[in-house]
């Protein structure tokens, strides 16, 4: 397995595998889609490079789910900040005000460091509780209608088109045009145990190893440790965006 980290090396590699296919993880997809990510410009260079060399980009359904979840969390974060910006500092709803202020401050701090801040699950649940306490059951529903709703669907459709993303979905034990060896759940579990990988990452690694794809593009350096000892994969490479 060839590990690629430099721009010149990935350009050379892509020129040598024209008309093949590439696989991508969620981190790369997000970096290519949102300019608040520190790797956005580099990711867009890779998107252009793939297009120039006629290399279609694929992801698995798990990455698709993770990607849309990141977009959702980002929109909830931006909605919370917009509510804070419309609130008065002398509001009687001090708990909500302070909570939203903390979100605004965290987002500003992350942005200063070139990172993208998105609410985690516990903060999303707390935001929901606070809005329900403020406005009853309709509080959270109104928030979703105002800041998520149709915007999430539209944002996803636009990003999917801009990145020209394709998806692989295959049942256990099956193969197809892109998958040369059967995919088994046990293989993924073994990768998790052997390399200490999260389930979604192990699914990506397993699918890539069993696929006909020539290149995996990732923003996660952990894949290097997973693939560095893999044999019989001289026709494959991993590009680590950094």
Long-range contacts (C-beta under 8 A, 24 or more apart in sequence): 1-227, 1-228, 1-230, 1-233, 1-234, 1-236, 1-237, 1-238, 2-234, 2-236, 2-237, 2-238, 3-224, 3-227, 3-228, 3-237, 3-238, 3-240, 4-237, 4-238, 4-239, 4-240, 5-239, 5-240, 5-242, 7-42, 7-45, 10-46, 10-49, 10-239, 11-49, 13-215, 13-237, 13-239, 14-49, 14-50, 14-52, 14-53, 14-55, 14-215, 15-53, 17-53, 17-55, 17-214, 17-215, 18-53, 18-54, 18-55, 19-54, 19-55, 20-55, 20-213, 20-214, 20-215, 21-55, 21-56, 21-57, 21-58, 21-178, 21-212, 21-213, 21-214, 22-50, 22-55, 22-56, 22-57, 22-58, 22-213, 22-214, 22-215, 22-216, 22-217, 23-57, 23-58, 23-59, 23-60, 23-204, 23-207, 23-208, 23-211, 23-213, 23-215, 23-216, 23-217, 24-57, 24-58, 24-59, 24-63, 24-165, 24-216, 24-217, 24-218, 25-59, 25-63, 25-201, 25-204, 25-216, 25-217, 25-218, 25-219, 25-220, 25-223, 26-59, 26-63, 26-66, 26-67, 26-70, 26-200, 27-218, 27-219, 27-220, 27-241, 28-217, 28-218, 28-219, 28-241, 29-59, 29-63, 29-67, 29-163, 29-165, 30-67, 30-70, 30-116, 31-219, 31-241, 32-163, 33-67, 33-71, 33-159, 33-162, 33-163, 34-74, 34-116, 36-111, 36-116, 37-115, 37-116, 38-114, 38-115, 38-116, 39-219, 39-241, 39-242, 42-241, 43-219, 43-241, 46-217, 46-239, 46-241, 47-163, 51-164, 55-215, 56-164, 56-166, 57-163, 57-164, 57-165, 57-166, 57-217, 58-165, 58-166, 58-167, 58-168, 58-178, 58-213, 59-165, 59-166, 59-167, 59-168, 60-167, 60-168, 60-169, 60-203, 60-204, 60-207, 61-167, 61-168, 61-169, 62-200, 62-203, 62-204, 63-200, 63-204, 64-167, 66-200, 68-152, 68-156, 70-118, 71-152, 71-155, 71-156, 71-159, 72-148, 72-152, 73-118, 73-119, 73-120, 73-124, 74-116, 74-118, 75-147, 75-148, 75-151, 75-152, 75-155, 76-118, 76-119, 76-124, 76-127, 76-147, 76-148, 77-103, 77-107, 77-117, 77-118, 77-119, 78-147, 79-143, 79-146, 79-147, 79-148, 80-104, 80-119, 80-127, 81-107, 82-147, 83-143, 93-134, 95-130, 96-130, 96-131, 96-133, 96-134, 99-126, 99-127, 99-130, 168-207, 168-211, 170-207, 177-212, 178-211, 178-212, 178-213, 179-207, 179-210, 179-211, 179-212, 180-210, 180-211, 180-212, 181-209, 181-210, 182-210, 183-207, 183-210, 191-226, 195-222, 195-225, 195-226, 197-222, 197-226, 201-226, 208-236, 209-233, 209-236, 215-239, 217-241
